[in-house]
Amino acid sequence: MKGGYFKYIAALILFGSNGIVASYILLNSYEIVYLRTLIGSIFLIIVFALSKQKVQFWKNKSHFLFLVISGVAMGVSWILLYEAFAQIGVSIATLAYYCGPVIVMVLSPFIFKEKMTGGKLLGFLAVIIGMLFVNGQALSQEGTSWGLIFGILSAFMYAIMVIFNKKAKSITGLENAMCQLTMSFITVAIFIGLKQGFSVNITQGNLIPVLLLGIVCTGMGCYFYFSSIGGLPVQTVSILGYLEPFSALIFSAAILGEKLSLVQIVGAVLILGGAAIGELYRSRKNKLREEEVKMVL
């Protein structure tokens, strides 16, 4: 479980750096998504081949179907999200996109029979308030637009991605990440092929950030992400998932020189505090159960 938490948090930090790396790439949004899924898929396929693991996904066709749906949802979600970035900016698109964990948390008691504990609910509310503090001002200024709609749709696709990946229980670890990202690439490739063809002009100045985005942020990030969420509670995945936008804010301030307002700093504290409350409550509850068992023995 500890290893799962470490990999999940590492994945969130890598994903949080996506916007920073992408800001150095002079391509449109769907070309960036196309390249990151292509390079990330190739990277994971090579790693899987070198690891000499046996392919197992074909043994359980229903679980493989769940993973295919999850991969398609991830590709569509990224296309919508990056288009939202282009139209309404990172802050509003991020706020809309991170309705996705909210949707997962609401549905998890019905789909996965996980209980909504009081501690997790309190942490979840703190996270939502924090996100509003971070992005609420920009949302009130912009109003409804196609970009916001794209962001909300990306949130729904995010929820589908997490739910169906969680249901593909027999496909785990590196194989899960490889299949997931490959299906995502195929989805994005079909989209870009219909839109403009498959060729993308990569200039020399774009090469290093493209490789960094594809290999490290996407390939390694997806491996850490999908090899960890299967062993973590869905609500925990939802709450800790907000570390991704928080890390994006920190990277923006440290690398791009974007300053955080006092309200945004308060929001960031609420995001981390909310995640901590949900996890500490669960850990305390598990510890009390262990002590009760010891007393009985």
KAKA-V963689 format. One line per field, one symbol per residue. phi: phi as a letter, one per 20 degrees, with the letter a starting at -180 (. if undefined). psi: psi as a letter, one per 20 degrees, with the letter a starting at -180 (. if undefined). Layout:
phi=???
psi=???
//
This chain:
phi=.fffffffffffffffegfffffedecffffffgffffffffgfffffffflfefcfffcfffffgffffffffffffffffffgfecnfffffgffefggfffffeffeedlefeffffffffffffffffffdffffffemfbfffffffffffffffgffffffefedclffffffgfffffgffffffffebneecedfffeffffffffeefefffffgfeedffedfgffgfffgfffffffffffffdemfeefffffffffffffffffffffffffffffffffffff
psi=gghggghghgghgghhighgghijpmrrghhggghhhgggggghggggghikqqpihihnhghhgghggggghgggghggghhgghgjrggghggghjighggghhhhhhgjkpqnrhghgggghhgggghhghihghghhgaprhghgggghhghhgggggghhhimhiorchhggggghghgggghggghghgirippoorhhigghggggggfhgghghgggiihhhjqqghgggghhihghghhgghgghgijpqprgghggghghggggggggghggggghghgghgghhg.
//
